[in-house]
Amino acid sequence: MRIAWLEDFLALVETGSFSRAAARRNVAQPAFSRRIRLLEEWIGVTLFGRDRQPIRLTDAGRQLMPIADNVIHQIYQGRENIRQTARGANTMKFAATHTISILFFPEWFQSVQGNSPGISLSLESHHMDSCARYLTQGLCHFMLCITHPDADLGFDQSQFVCVVVGTDSLTPVSAPDADGAPLHALPGTSKSPVKYLYFSEASALGQIVDAMLARHEGPVFVKKDSSSPLAGALKSMAESGLGVAWFAGMLARIGIRDGLLVQAGDDSWCIPVEIRMFRSRGHLPPIAESFWQSVVPIKEAS
C-alpha cells in the first residue's frame, strides 16, 4: 500500500477521467492505470465502473473516498506538526485564493491577531483547486476561500471545520460607454445578448454565477464568450470592453473606483457570498490552535 495510490484514487474521483487524472498527477496514463489496479488488488474490490464516461465510483469506491481523504490529510498534517515541534517553529501556514490573499487577508489578519510578537506567517496564494489540495494534504493549517451553497469547493467539507470570517458579493461589471453607462448592460436582448466573460466550468465561482443565471427571475439574454480561471484576467477583459464579468465585490470596487468599470446591472444580479476559513478536525500546533480560538468567537464554527 502506498500513499500515492490514494492520491491517484482521489484525483480520478475528482476528474472522472484516467487521462486528466494522470496529467494532474504528472504520470503517464498506462502507469497511472496500473497504480489504480494495484490499489484495487490491495483492497480486493473494484473501485470504479469503467463502462462509461465519466467513470463512476462503485459502492466500495464511495466507501473508500472519505477514508482516503482523512488518511492523506492526517499523514501530511502530522508530518508538518512533527516538523514544527522539532524546529520549535512559531509559523502559521495559510492558503487562500488570489483575490482573498491580496484584498482581504492582510487587513483581516491584522484585525484578529494584532501585533503579537514571535509569530511568523506563511501565506500561499493559489487557485481554488490548489488551495483545496493544501488543506486536504495538511500543507497548511488554515485555508480561506469564497463559499456559496451552489459551489463545489473540490473537497469533502464534512471532514473539516470552518468559520465565516467575512462576506462579499459576486458583482457583474462592464466597461463604461462614453456616457458612463455599462457598455454591456444586463439583462441584454434576444437580438443582442450580453457577452459573458466567465470562469472555467470547474471553477467554484463559475458554478455560483451559472446557477444564479439559471434561476434569475425575468429575462436573461447572456451568451458565454471568453473564459479564464483568473479573476484578474477577467477583470482586464471586462475593462477592455469585451463583455460582462462577475467577480468578488472587493475586486470590482477597485475597477469602479478607478473609472474603468461600472456595475452592469441592478443588485438582483449580485450574488451574496461568504468568506470562510477551514481547518482540520484534528489537532493543530499550539500556535495555530490559539489563533483558531481567537477567530471562532467572531462566529460559531461549523
Backbone torsions as a table, in degrees:
resi	resn	phi	psi	omega
1	MET	NA	132.7	180.0
2	ARG	-128.9	145.3	177.5
3	ILE	-58.0	-38.1	-178.1
4	ALA	-57.8	-32.7	179.5
5	TRP	-65.3	-39.8	178.1
6	LEU	-67.5	-37.8	176.7
7	GLU	-66.1	-38.1	174.7
8	ASP	-61.3	-46.1	-179.7
9	PHE	-55.9	-48.0	-178.6
10	LEU	-67.4	-35.9	177.0
11	ALA	-63.6	-39.0	179.1
12	LEU	-69.6	-36.9	175.8
13	VAL	-60.7	-44.8	-175.3
14	GLU	-70.5	-37.8	-174.8
15	THR	-92.6	-28.4	-177.3
16	GLY	69.2	16.1	-175.8
17	SER	-147.9	130.4	177.8
18	PHE	-62.2	-40.9	-176.8
19	SER	-67.6	-44.3	-179.9
20	ARG	-68.8	-38.7	179.1
21	ALA	-66.1	-40.6	178.6
22	ALA	-62.9	-40.5	178.5
23	ALA	-64.0	-41.6	178.9
24	ARG	-62.8	-36.0	-177.8
25	ARG	-88.5	1.4	178.0
26	ASN	57.4	47.6	179.3
27	VAL	-140.3	149.8	178.2
28	ALA	-63.4	146.8	-175.6
29	GLN	-59.8	-42.9	178.9
30	PRO	-59.2	-40.6	178.6
31	ALA	-66.9	-38.8	178.5
32	PHE	-63.7	-46.0	179.8
33	SER	-61.0	-38.0	179.8
34	ARG	-65.1	-38.5	179.6
35	ARG	-67.7	-36.6	175.6
36	ILE	-64.8	-40.8	177.4
37	ARG	-64.2	-38.5	178.1
38	LEU	-63.5	-38.5	176.8
39	LEU	-64.0	-44.3	179.2
40	GLU	-63.0	-39.2	178.3
41	GLU	-66.3	-39.0	-179.8
42	TRP	-64.1	-42.1	-180.0
43	ILE	-77.6	-34.6	178.1
44	GLY	96.4	12.8	178.9
45	VAL	-142.5	163.1	174.6
46	THR	-82.9	131.1	-176.1
47	LEU	-99.6	-22.7	-176.4
48	PHE	-130.5	139.4	168.8
49	GLY	-86.2	123.8	-172.8
50	ARG	-106.4	14.3	-173.5
51	ASP	-85.6	-6.1	178.5
52	ARG	-153.9	166.1	179.4
53	GLN	-114.4	140.4	-7.0
54	PRO	-69.2	153.3	-179.7
55	ILE	-65.2	153.1	-174.8
56	ARG	-125.4	151.8	177.2
57	LEU	-70.4	142.9	167.3
58	THR	-79.3	175.0	176.6
59	ASP	-58.5	-39.1	178.3
60	ALA	-65.2	-39.5	178.0
61	GLY	-63.2	-39.1	177.5
62	ARG	-65.5	-33.8	175.7
63	GLN	-66.4	-36.9	-175.9
64	LEU	-74.8	-29.1	-169.5
65	MET	-57.0	-52.4	179.4
66	PRO	-65.5	-30.3	178.3
67	ILE	-66.4	-46.2	179.6
68	ALA	-62.0	-43.5	177.2
69	ASP	-55.6	-48.8	-175.4
70	ASN	-67.8	-43.0	-178.9
71	VAL	-60.4	-48.7	-178.0
72	ILE	-62.8	-44.9	-179.2
73	HIS	-62.2	-46.2	-176.9
74	GLN	-63.8	-38.3	-179.6
75	ILE	-65.2	-49.6	-177.4
76	TYR	-70.1	-40.1	178.6
77	GLN	-65.6	-40.9	177.9
78	GLY	-62.3	-41.9	177.9
79	ARG	-59.9	-44.3	-178.5
80	GLU	-65.5	-40.7	179.2
81	ASN	-62.8	-42.1	179.6
82	ILE	-63.6	-43.0	178.8
83	ARG	-61.2	-44.3	-178.3
84	GLN	-66.2	-40.1	178.4
85	THR	-62.4	-43.4	-179.4
86	ALA	-63.4	-35.7	-179.7
87	ARG	-84.6	-13.1	-172.5
88	GLY	65.1	32.6	-172.3
89	ALA	-75.5	146.3	174.8
90	ASN	-117.8	46.7	-177.8
91	THR	-108.1	129.1	172.2
92	MET	-100.7	133.3	-176.2
93	LYS	-109.9	126.5	179.3
94	PHE	-119.8	150.5	166.9
95	ALA	-126.8	140.2	-178.8
96	ALA	-152.2	152.8	176.0
97	THR	-66.9	160.2	-169.6
98	HIS	-55.8	-50.4	-175.8
99	THR	-62.3	-43.5	179.7
100	ILE	-64.9	-39.9	-179.7
101	SER	-58.2	-40.4	-173.1
102	ILE	-88.6	-43.6	-167.5
103	LEU	-103.7	-15.2	-178.1
104	PHE	-118.2	-47.2	-167.8
105	PHE	-59.1	-49.3	-173.2
106	PRO	-57.0	-49.6	-177.8
107	GLU	-68.6	-40.4	179.3
108	TRP	-62.7	-47.1	-178.6
109	PHE	-61.1	-42.3	179.5
110	GLN	-62.6	-38.6	-178.8
111	SER	-67.6	-31.1	-178.8
112	VAL	-85.7	-47.2	-171.2
113	GLN	-92.5	-28.6	-176.9
114	GLY	67.1	-147.9	-177.8
115	ASN	-106.4	49.3	-179.4
116	SER	-63.9	128.3	-178.0
117	PRO	-76.2	155.3	172.6
118	GLY	77.1	11.9	-179.2
119	ILE	-112.5	126.6	175.2
120	SER	-102.4	151.9	-176.4
121	LEU	-125.8	132.9	173.8
122	SER	-122.2	120.6	-178.4
123	LEU	-121.0	117.2	174.9
124	GLU	-97.3	125.8	-179.3
125	SER	-108.4	120.0	-172.4
126	HIS	-147.6	174.3	166.2
127	HIS	-64.4	164.6	-177.8
128	MET	-60.4	-40.8	-177.0
129	ASP	-64.9	-36.0	177.4
130	SER	-71.4	-37.7	177.0
131	CYS	-62.0	-41.7	178.2
132	ALA	-62.5	-38.3	178.4
133	ARG	-65.9	-41.6	177.4
134	TYR	-58.8	-41.1	-179.0
135	LEU	-69.3	-51.0	-173.5
136	THR	-70.6	-25.2	179.2
137	GLN	-95.3	6.5	176.8
138	GLY	70.8	23.9	-179.1
139	LEU	-85.8	-6.4	174.9
140	CYS	-141.6	160.5	175.6
141	HIS	-83.8	-35.9	-175.2
142	PHE	-138.0	147.4	176.6
143	MET	-131.5	131.8	179.5
144	LEU	-113.9	136.2	177.8
145	CYS	-159.2	166.5	174.1
146	ILE	-79.5	136.1	179.6
147	THR	-128.4	156.2	179.4
148	HIS	-164.0	149.1	179.9
149	PRO	-56.8	-25.3	-179.2
150	ASP	-86.3	-1.9	-173.5
151	ALA	-100.2	132.0	170.4
152	ASP	-94.9	112.1	-174.8
153	LEU	-81.9	-5.8	174.9
154	GLY	89.6	12.8	175.3
155	PHE	-153.7	164.2	-179.0
156	ASP	-79.7	103.0	-175.0
157	GLN	-66.0	-22.7	-179.1
158	SER	-67.0	-17.3	179.7
159	GLN	-83.4	-1.5	-174.9
160	PHE	-133.2	165.4	174.8
161	VAL	-108.4	144.8	179.5
162	CYS	-140.4	161.6	176.8
163	VAL	-141.8	141.8	176.7
164	VAL	-76.6	124.8	-179.4
165	VAL	-115.5	-3.8	179.1
166	GLY	-175.8	168.8	176.4
167	THR	-132.8	158.8	178.6
168	ASP	-160.8	-171.7	173.3
169	SER	-146.2	141.5	172.4
170	LEU	-76.6	122.3	-169.5
171	THR	-116.7	129.8	177.6
172	PRO	-80.8	131.2	-178.4
173	VAL	-134.4	155.1	178.6
174	SER	-143.4	159.1	169.8
175	ALA	-65.7	148.3	177.9
176	PRO	-82.2	153.6	172.0
177	ASP	-86.1	-171.3	-175.4
178	ALA	-62.8	-25.1	-179.2
179	ASP	-95.1	2.9	179.7
180	GLY	87.1	2.5	176.4
181	ALA	-86.2	161.7	179.4
182	PRO	-61.4	129.9	175.5
183	LEU	-64.5	-34.5	176.0
184	HIS	-123.3	104.6	-172.5
185	ALA	-106.4	133.8	174.2
186	LEU	-77.1	145.2	10.7
187	PRO	-92.3	7.0	-174.9
188	GLY	77.2	-174.8	177.7
189	THR	-133.2	165.0	179.6
190	SER	-64.0	-32.0	179.9
191	LYS	-83.0	-25.4	-178.1
192	SER	-137.9	75.1	179.9
193	PRO	-65.1	150.4	179.9
194	VAL	-71.5	134.6	175.4
195	LYS	-76.3	124.6	-174.8
196	TYR	-103.8	114.3	175.5
197	LEU	-89.8	111.8	-164.1
198	TYR	-122.2	153.4	169.9
199	PHE	-69.9	149.3	179.8
200	SER	-57.2	154.6	-171.0
201	GLU	-56.4	-31.9	-178.5
202	ALA	-76.5	-10.8	-176.0
203	SER	-72.8	137.2	176.7
204	ALA	-61.7	-40.3	179.9
205	LEU	-65.5	-38.7	176.6
206	GLY	-62.3	-39.2	178.7
207	GLN	-63.3	-39.8	-179.4
208	ILE	-63.1	-47.8	-178.2
209	VAL	-65.9	-44.3	-179.0
210	ASP	-60.7	-39.9	179.2
211	ALA	-65.7	-40.1	177.7
212	MET	-62.9	-44.5	-179.6
213	LEU	-61.9	-36.0	-179.9
214	ALA	-69.2	-27.5	-176.4
215	ARG	-100.8	-9.7	-170.3
216	HIS	-60.8	133.3	178.2
217	GLU	-77.0	140.3	-179.3
218	GLY	91.6	-179.2	-175.8
219	PRO	-68.1	143.4	175.3
220	VAL	-135.9	109.5	179.5
221	PHE	-118.1	83.8	-174.8
222	VAL	-128.7	134.2	-179.6
223	LYS	-125.5	125.1	177.6
224	LYS	-62.8	131.6	-174.1
225	ASP	-121.0	-61.3	-177.6
226	SER	-134.4	151.5	-176.3
227	SER	-134.7	161.0	173.7
228	SER	-162.5	148.5	173.9
229	PRO	-80.2	-5.9	-174.0
230	LEU	-107.0	126.4	177.0
231	ALA	-61.1	-38.2	179.9
232	GLY	-62.1	-36.9	178.4
233	ALA	-68.3	-41.8	177.9
234	LEU	-64.6	-37.8	177.8
235	LYS	-61.7	-43.2	178.8
236	SER	-63.6	-40.3	178.8
237	MET	-65.8	-41.0	178.6
238	ALA	-64.5	-42.4	179.3
239	GLU	-63.4	-27.3	179.1
240	SER	-82.3	-1.4	176.5
241	GLY	86.9	19.9	-175.2
242	LEU	-84.2	-12.6	-179.8
243	GLY	158.2	-162.5	179.9
244	VAL	-104.3	136.6	176.2
245	ALA	-128.8	144.1	172.2
246	TRP	-103.5	126.9	169.2
247	PHE	-151.1	175.8	-172.5
248	ALA	-54.4	139.6	-179.0
249	GLY	-57.7	-33.5	179.9
250	MET	-61.8	-29.6	176.9
251	LEU	-86.8	-38.7	179.6
252	ALA	-60.9	-38.2	-176.9
253	ARG	-62.9	-28.7	178.4
254	ILE	-66.4	-47.1	178.5
255	GLY	-64.2	-38.0	178.5
256	ILE	-66.9	-43.4	178.6
257	ARG	-59.4	-39.0	-178.0
258	ASP	-82.3	0.1	179.1
259	GLY	76.7	12.0	-178.8
260	LEU	-93.4	-16.4	-178.0
261	LEU	-139.1	156.7	170.2
262	VAL	-137.1	156.5	177.3
263	GLN	-66.1	133.5	-170.0
264	ALA	-89.8	-3.7	179.0
265	GLY	-163.4	176.0	179.7
266	ASP	-72.3	-179.3	-172.5
267	ASP	-67.9	-13.2	177.7
268	SER	-67.0	-15.8	179.1
269	TRP	-92.8	-5.2	177.6
270	CYS	-87.1	148.0	-174.1
271	ILE	-122.4	112.3	177.5
272	PRO	-64.5	136.1	178.5
273	VAL	-136.0	163.9	176.7
274	GLU	-115.2	150.3	170.2
275	ILE	-103.4	120.1	-176.8
276	ARG	-118.2	149.2	173.4
277	MET	-110.6	126.4	-178.9
278	PHE	-107.2	150.1	174.6
279	ARG	-147.9	165.3	176.5
280	SER	-67.2	150.6	171.5
281	ARG	-74.7	-15.7	-179.5
282	GLY	-82.9	-173.0	-177.3
283	HIS	-72.6	139.5	172.8
284	LEU	-113.6	161.1	174.9
285	PRO	-56.6	153.4	-175.7
286	PRO	-52.3	-40.3	-177.9
287	ILE	-65.0	-37.7	178.6
288	ALA	-72.6	-39.7	177.1
289	GLU	-61.8	-40.2	179.4
290	SER	-64.3	-42.3	178.2
291	PHE	-62.9	-43.2	179.6
292	TRP	-57.3	-43.8	-179.5
293	GLN	-65.1	-27.2	177.8
294	SER	-76.7	-21.3	-178.9
295	VAL	-92.7	-40.2	-172.7
296	VAL	-55.6	-38.5	179.7
297	PRO	-59.4	-19.4	177.7
298	ILE	-59.5	-45.5	174.5
299	LYS	-152.2	146.9	-177.7
300	GLU	-65.0	132.3	179.3
301	ALA	-69.3	152.1	178.0
302	SER	-119.2	NA	NA
